[in-house]
């Protein structure tokens, strides 16, 4: 029989979309989020068509697109800003949606938070799961504040460093890919109308996307620097030092940043649970099950596809075990392909000049394959 009472662990983009998708299909949803405050944080995000399709299915697309910047192409540039080529990007969400949109991550999360409350999802903040006790027909949950609950299904959507992954007995842990990323939000120049990537400079690459009428998201992919730098307050002077040699619009954006601009610096990590993501009536989805380098900009889309499909299958007819098997048969090959190709692109970035390297082909083939239904 379909599940009715569901616990979602993690209130980020994946957990929010999952909660909405379940609630819209009649499930009674509790969402717990370990942060005591629940609101949008972070920098820019590239949301491709298949992610936009998922957002439309849970009723937030119009609000997101009201502030986001849609575009259908990408430009490749040399480090000095001169043009290499323009690439049209496939419409992975269908012909009626933009192929890509640049958005401020906080705008996206704020839209989701508001809709989650509006849909009647029970949200509890500053809380996570301490223990699971599974029975054939339900899961008894002990929360970190000592309270308890009984659910038909428990879903961990708590990110790449998921505590739920280990709690249900999945041993996989994220590993560094060998590259890192600086991220900033700056003023959007008038000429910036799509995502652009700069190749051939002193680091792996640099790039940016417009994310609102007056803002853009700029990044620099670098080697792994000291772990002590990781966090939301890396020195702007370091970004400028590491990015010296990139000109064009990228250079102007970074040069114009105020000295108090927050600079987010992270090592890029990857993880894949290359086996069923469920144990009994508990499972993980999204970055808790699969996370890839952001070189194809499909990380969020893969997470949101998980959420929408899982909600559809577990609220349908038939036993839960069969629904989860069907879910895995549809999701694992797709996320495995995206992760494999993202890691291949990362290897080519880290080792330039590799014989046979063809990043444009890999990106194009991956996105074209994703135009098929999730």
Backbone torsions as a table, in degrees:
resi	resn	phi	psi	omega
1	UNK	NA	153.4	-178.0
2	UNK	-66.3	153.2	177.0
3	UNK	-74.6	154.1	177.9
4	UNK	-124.9	-47.6	-177.3
5	UNK	-100.3	117.7	-173.7
6	UNK	-128.4	138.3	171.7
7	UNK	-106.5	126.8	173.8
8	UNK	-109.8	125.7	-178.1
9	UNK	-105.9	111.1	-179.0
10	UNK	115.1	121.9	-174.6
11	UNK	-106.7	23.1	175.1
12	UNK	-75.2	-159.6	-175.3
13	UNK	-62.6	-44.9	-178.5
14	UNK	-64.3	-50.9	-178.7
15	UNK	-63.2	-35.0	179.2
16	UNK	-68.4	-46.2	179.4
17	UNK	-65.0	-40.2	177.3
18	UNK	-61.1	-45.2	179.4
19	UNK	-59.8	-43.1	179.7
20	UNK	-66.4	-43.6	-178.8
21	UNK	-63.1	-39.6	177.6
22	UNK	-67.9	-45.4	-178.2
23	UNK	-63.0	-38.3	179.5
24	UNK	-67.4	-18.7	178.0
25	UNK	-101.1	12.9	171.1
26	UNK	95.3	3.3	179.5
27	UNK	-76.4	153.8	174.3
28	UNK	-95.6	111.8	-168.2
29	UNK	-115.8	130.1	165.6
30	UNK	-106.6	136.5	176.1
31	UNK	-122.5	127.5	175.0
32	UNK	-115.5	139.3	-178.4
33	UNK	-132.0	126.8	-172.7
34	UNK	-67.5	-26.1	178.0
35	UNK	-71.7	139.3	178.7
36	UNK	-74.8	-14.2	176.3
37	UNK	-123.8	137.0	-174.0
38	UNK	-121.3	103.5	179.0
39	UNK	-160.9	168.3	-177.2
40	UNK	-69.9	134.1	175.9
41	UNK	-132.9	169.7	172.7
42	UNK	102.8	-172.0	-173.8
43	UNK	-107.8	-140.7	-177.2
44	UNK	-81.6	162.7	176.8
45	UNK	-144.1	140.7	174.8
46	UNK	-98.4	119.6	-174.2
47	UNK	-112.6	108.1	-176.7
48	UNK	-85.2	172.3	-168.8
49	UNK	-55.0	-40.3	-179.6
50	UNK	-68.4	-28.0	172.1
51	UNK	-72.3	-39.2	176.9
52	UNK	-61.5	-37.6	177.4
53	UNK	-60.9	-42.4	178.1
54	UNK	-64.8	-42.1	178.9
55	UNK	-63.8	-36.8	176.5
56	UNK	-63.4	-38.2	-176.5
57	UNK	-67.3	-21.4	179.0
58	UNK	-107.9	9.9	167.9
59	UNK	85.6	18.5	-178.4
60	UNK	-117.2	0.3	-172.4
61	UNK	-61.6	-44.9	-176.5
62	UNK	-59.6	-42.5	179.8
63	UNK	-65.8	-40.5	180.0
64	UNK	-64.1	-46.9	-177.1
65	UNK	-70.4	-18.4	177.2
66	UNK	-64.0	-24.8	179.3
67	UNK	-114.4	-22.0	-177.2
68	UNK	-76.4	174.1	179.6
69	UNK	-120.7	106.8	178.0
70	UNK	-80.3	146.6	175.0
71	UNK	-158.0	158.7	-172.9
72	UNK	-121.0	11.6	179.3
73	UNK	-145.2	167.3	176.5
74	UNK	-133.0	140.3	175.6
75	UNK	-108.1	138.1	173.5
76	UNK	-104.6	132.0	-177.3
77	UNK	-129.1	158.7	170.8
78	UNK	-80.4	168.3	-175.4
79	UNK	-59.1	-28.9	179.4
80	UNK	-81.7	-2.1	178.7
81	UNK	99.3	-7.6	179.7
82	UNK	-70.8	148.3	-172.5
83	UNK	-77.7	134.2	170.9
84	UNK	-94.6	-56.8	179.9
85	UNK	-166.5	166.6	171.6
86	UNK	-113.0	139.2	179.5
87	UNK	-123.6	125.9	170.9
88	UNK	-75.2	136.8	-177.4
89	UNK	-101.6	137.3	-177.0
90	UNK	-61.6	151.3	179.1
91	UNK	-88.9	83.8	-175.2
92	UNK	-69.8	-14.8	177.6
93	UNK	-101.0	4.9	-178.1
94	UNK	108.4	161.7	-173.8
95	UNK	-69.0	-15.5	-177.5
96	UNK	-90.5	1.6	178.7
97	UNK	-120.6	152.3	173.4
98	UNK	-58.5	151.0	176.4
99	UNK	-70.2	-28.8	-176.9
100	UNK	-151.9	151.5	168.9
101	UNK	-139.0	137.1	171.3
102	UNK	-93.6	133.9	-176.5
103	UNK	-141.4	154.7	168.7
104	UNK	-78.0	125.7	-175.3
105	UNK	-55.8	-36.1	-179.7
106	UNK	-67.9	-33.6	176.1
107	UNK	-62.8	-43.4	179.5
108	UNK	-63.8	-48.1	-177.6
109	UNK	-66.7	-38.0	179.0
110	UNK	-62.5	-40.6	177.6
111	UNK	-62.0	-41.5	179.3
112	UNK	-67.1	-44.5	179.3
113	UNK	-57.0	-47.5	-178.4
114	UNK	-61.8	-41.3	-178.3
115	UNK	-70.6	-35.2	177.3
116	UNK	-59.5	-47.1	177.5
117	UNK	-63.4	-42.0	-177.7
118	UNK	-63.7	-29.4	-178.6
119	UNK	-84.0	-1.3	175.8
120	UNK	85.1	13.4	174.9
121	UNK	-66.2	136.6	178.6
122	UNK	-84.6	110.7	-174.9
123	UNK	-104.3	130.1	175.4
124	UNK	-126.0	124.4	-174.9
125	UNK	-102.6	160.1	-179.0
126	UNK	66.9	32.7	-169.5
127	UNK	-145.9	146.0	171.7
128	UNK	-145.5	-165.8	-175.6
129	UNK	-103.3	133.1	177.8
130	UNK	-100.0	-34.3	-174.0
131	UNK	-155.0	145.9	174.6
132	UNK	-122.6	135.0	174.0
133	UNK	-125.5	109.7	-173.1
134	UNK	-95.1	141.2	171.3
135	UNK	-126.2	167.5	-178.5
136	UNK	-56.3	-31.7	-174.6
137	UNK	-110.3	-3.7	-177.0
138	UNK	-164.1	172.8	174.2
139	UNK	-125.4	126.5	172.6
140	UNK	-93.6	126.2	-174.2
141	UNK	-113.4	131.6	169.4
142	UNK	-106.7	122.5	-178.1
143	UNK	-87.6	168.9	-175.8
144	UNK	-69.6	-12.9	175.4
145	UNK	-97.1	7.1	178.0
146	UNK	91.1	-10.5	177.1
147	UNK	-75.1	166.0	-176.7
148	UNK	-132.8	165.0	175.6
149	UNK	-158.6	158.1	178.5
150	UNK	-120.1	132.4	-173.1
151	UNK	-137.0	152.9	172.0
152	UNK	-75.5	-28.4	-175.5
153	UNK	-153.3	140.2	175.4
154	UNK	-123.4	127.4	-176.4
155	UNK	-122.4	121.4	174.5
156	UNK	-87.4	115.4	175.1
157	UNK	-123.9	47.5	-169.8
158	UNK	-104.5	27.8	165.6
159	UNK	84.9	-179.9	-172.5
160	UNK	-61.4	-32.0	178.5
161	UNK	-96.6	36.5	-174.5
162	UNK	-50.1	127.4	169.4
163	UNK	-80.3	-29.0	179.3
164	UNK	-64.8	-32.6	-179.3
165	UNK	-56.8	-49.8	178.8
166	UNK	-71.0	-34.3	-175.9
167	UNK	-63.8	-31.6	179.5
168	UNK	-95.6	4.2	172.2
169	UNK	97.4	21.3	176.2
170	UNK	-99.6	121.6	-170.2
171	UNK	-85.7	-9.2	-172.3
172	UNK	-63.9	143.2	177.8
173	UNK	-131.6	151.2	178.6
174	UNK	-67.0	151.0	177.4
175	UNK	-128.8	145.1	177.0
176	UNK	-64.2	139.9	180.0
177	UNK	-83.8	-26.7	-177.0
178	UNK	111.0	9.2	175.8
179	UNK	-140.8	159.7	-178.8
180	UNK	-130.8	170.8	-177.4
181	UNK	-139.5	132.1	167.1
182	UNK	-95.8	136.7	178.3
183	UNK	-132.0	137.7	175.5
184	UNK	-142.5	158.7	169.5
185	UNK	-112.6	129.5	-179.3
186	UNK	-135.8	-175.0	177.8
187	UNK	-72.6	138.0	-179.8
188	UNK	-85.7	117.5	176.0
189	UNK	-67.5	154.1	-175.4
190	UNK	-60.7	-31.9	-175.5
191	UNK	-80.0	-8.1	-176.1
192	UNK	-82.1	106.3	-176.7
193	UNK	-120.7	1.7	178.4
194	UNK	-164.0	177.1	175.2
195	UNK	-71.6	142.3	177.0
196	UNK	-137.7	144.9	-177.8
197	UNK	-127.3	135.6	-177.2
198	UNK	-108.1	124.6	-178.6
199	UNK	-113.3	160.2	171.3
200	UNK	84.3	9.9	179.5
201	UNK	-91.0	-164.6	-175.8
202	UNK	-74.9	-17.7	178.9
203	UNK	-112.3	-169.9	-177.8
204	UNK	-65.2	-50.7	172.1
205	UNK	-174.6	167.2	176.4
206	UNK	-130.9	161.9	179.5
207	UNK	-173.3	179.9	179.3
208	UNK	-162.5	163.7	172.0
209	UNK	-141.6	144.4	168.8
210	UNK	-71.8	139.8	-176.7
211	UNK	-127.0	-8.5	174.4
212	UNK	-162.5	-177.8	-177.9
213	UNK	-60.3	-30.4	-175.2
214	UNK	-129.7	8.3	-178.2
215	UNK	-126.4	154.5	173.6
216	UNK	-137.3	161.3	179.0
217	UNK	-114.3	120.3	179.7
218	UNK	-117.5	148.8	-177.6
219	UNK	-144.7	161.7	175.0
220	UNK	-137.4	124.8	175.8
221	UNK	-94.5	125.7	-171.5
222	UNK	-134.6	175.6	170.5
223	UNK	-71.6	168.9	178.6
224	UNK	-73.5	117.7	176.3
225	UNK	-93.4	-171.5	-175.1
226	UNK	-56.5	136.1	-179.9
227	UNK	-61.6	-24.7	-179.7
228	UNK	-65.5	-16.4	179.1
229	UNK	-81.2	-17.2	-173.3
230	UNK	-62.6	130.0	179.4
231	UNK	145.2	-175.7	-173.8
232	UNK	-87.6	5.3	-174.8
233	UNK	-134.8	49.0	173.6
234	UNK	-70.1	155.2	-177.9
235	UNK	-68.1	131.7	174.2
236	UNK	-61.0	-34.3	179.2
237	UNK	-60.6	-33.5	179.4
238	UNK	-70.3	-42.5	176.2
239	UNK	-58.3	-44.5	-179.7
240	UNK	-65.1	-38.4	179.0
241	UNK	-66.2	-46.9	-178.0
242	UNK	-70.9	-27.6	-179.0
243	UNK	-92.2	1.8	178.1
244	UNK	-60.2	131.0	-176.9
245	UNK	112.9	-13.4	173.3
246	UNK	-98.9	122.1	-178.0
247	UNK	-106.8	-140.2	178.3
248	UNK	56.6	-152.5	-179.2
249	UNK	-63.5	-37.0	-179.9
250	UNK	-58.5	-47.1	180.0
251	UNK	-62.1	-39.2	180.0
252	UNK	-67.9	-38.7	178.2
253	UNK	-61.4	-49.1	-176.7
254	UNK	-68.3	-39.3	178.7
255	UNK	-63.2	-29.8	-175.3
256	UNK	-88.1	-2.1	-177.6
257	UNK	-66.6	133.8	173.6
258	UNK	-60.9	153.1	-174.7
259	UNK	-64.7	-21.3	179.8
260	UNK	-94.9	15.2	-179.7
261	UNK	-63.0	127.6	174.3
262	UNK	-66.3	131.8	176.9
263	UNK	-117.5	116.3	178.6
264	UNK	-91.1	129.2	179.9
265	UNK	-126.4	128.5	-179.0
266	UNK	-141.2	145.7	162.0
267	UNK	-74.6	138.5	176.8
268	UNK	-84.2	129.4	-179.0
269	UNK	-123.2	162.8	177.9
270	UNK	-137.8	151.5	174.4
271	UNK	-152.9	145.9	172.4
272	UNK	-143.1	122.1	169.0
273	UNK	-84.3	95.9	-172.2
274	UNK	-90.8	48.7	179.9
275	UNK	-160.3	173.6	178.4
276	UNK	-53.1	136.8	-176.5
277	UNK	-85.3	3.7	-176.5
278	UNK	-119.2	151.0	169.7
279	UNK	-131.4	107.3	-175.5
280	UNK	63.5	-124.8	-178.7
281	UNK	-99.8	22.5	177.1
282	UNK	-128.1	141.3	179.0
283	UNK	-152.8	168.7	173.6
284	UNK	-119.7	151.3	178.0
285	UNK	-141.5	173.4	178.2
286	UNK	65.2	-147.0	-177.3
287	UNK	-62.1	-19.9	175.6
288	UNK	-66.9	-25.0	-179.7
289	UNK	-105.6	-27.6	-176.8
290	UNK	-159.8	126.8	176.4
291	UNK	-141.2	136.0	-173.6
292	UNK	-128.8	161.7	172.3
293	UNK	-57.9	148.4	-172.6
294	UNK	-84.1	39.5	-171.9
295	UNK	-89.2	-12.2	174.2
296	UNK	-116.2	-2.3	179.1
297	UNK	58.2	38.1	-179.3
298	UNK	-112.8	5.3	-177.2
299	UNK	-59.6	-52.6	-179.4
300	UNK	-64.3	-39.6	-178.4
301	UNK	-62.4	-42.5	179.0
302	UNK	-62.5	-39.3	179.1
303	UNK	-64.8	-43.4	-176.5
304	UNK	-72.4	-33.6	172.5
305	UNK	-60.6	-43.2	174.9
306	UNK	-51.9	-50.3	-172.0
307	UNK	-62.8	-47.6	-175.9
308	UNK	-67.4	-44.0	-179.0
309	UNK	-67.0	-43.0	179.7
310	UNK	-58.8	-46.2	-179.8
311	UNK	-59.8	-41.3	179.8
312	UNK	-62.9	-45.2	-173.0
313	UNK	-74.5	-42.1	-174.4
314	UNK	-77.9	-14.6	176.1
315	UNK	-99.0	3.7	176.7
316	UNK	-85.9	-173.5	179.5
317	UNK	-80.9	159.0	178.1
318	UNK	101.0	166.5	-177.0
319	UNK	-69.0	150.9	-179.5
320	UNK	-60.1	-41.3	-177.8
321	UNK	-57.9	-41.4	179.4
322	UNK	-68.1	-38.0	178.7
323	UNK	-62.7	-41.7	-179.8
324	UNK	-69.9	-34.9	175.7
325	UNK	-64.6	-42.2	177.4
326	UNK	-63.4	-42.5	177.2
327	UNK	-56.2	-48.2	-178.0
328	UNK	-66.4	-37.3	-178.6
329	UNK	-66.0	-26.8	179.0
330	UNK	-90.8	-32.1	-173.6
331	UNK	-90.6	-41.5	-171.5
332	UNK	-62.0	-46.1	178.8
333	UNK	-60.5	-37.1	-177.0
334	UNK	-70.0	-47.6	-179.5
335	UNK	-71.6	-30.9	176.9
336	UNK	-62.5	-42.0	179.1
337	UNK	-64.2	-44.9	179.7
338	UNK	-63.4	-43.1	179.3
339	UNK	-65.0	-45.8	180.0
340	UNK	-58.1	-45.9	-177.5
341	UNK	-71.9	-34.3	175.8
342	UNK	-64.7	-42.0	177.9
343	UNK	-66.6	-35.4	176.4
344	UNK	-63.6	-42.5	177.0
345	UNK	-62.5	-40.6	178.0
346	UNK	-61.7	-42.2	178.2
347	UNK	-60.8	-42.0	179.4
348	UNK	-68.0	-32.5	175.9
349	UNK	-67.7	-42.7	-176.9
350	UNK	-71.3	-32.5	-178.2
351	UNK	-121.4	76.4	-177.9
352	UNK	-63.7	149.7	-180.0
353	UNK	86.0	7.3	178.3
354	UNK	-60.2	127.8	179.4
355	UNK	-56.8	133.6	178.2
356	UNK	83.6	-1.9	179.9
357	UNK	-62.5	131.4	-178.6
358	UNK	-148.2	75.3	-176.2
359	UNK	-59.1	-40.1	-178.0
360	UNK	-61.1	-38.9	179.6
361	UNK	-65.6	-46.3	-179.0
362	UNK	-61.0	-44.9	-179.5
363	UNK	-63.3	-45.3	-178.5
364	UNK	-64.4	-45.5	-179.0
365	UNK	-64.4	-39.3	-179.7
366	UNK	-63.9	-50.1	-178.2
367	UNK	-65.5	-36.8	179.0
368	UNK	-64.2	-39.1	-180.0
369	UNK	-67.2	-26.4	-177.6
370	UNK	-81.6	-4.0	173.8
371	UNK	-70.0	-19.5	173.6
372	UNK	-70.0	150.5	-177.3
373	UNK	-57.8	142.8	-178.5
374	UNK	-68.2	NA	NA
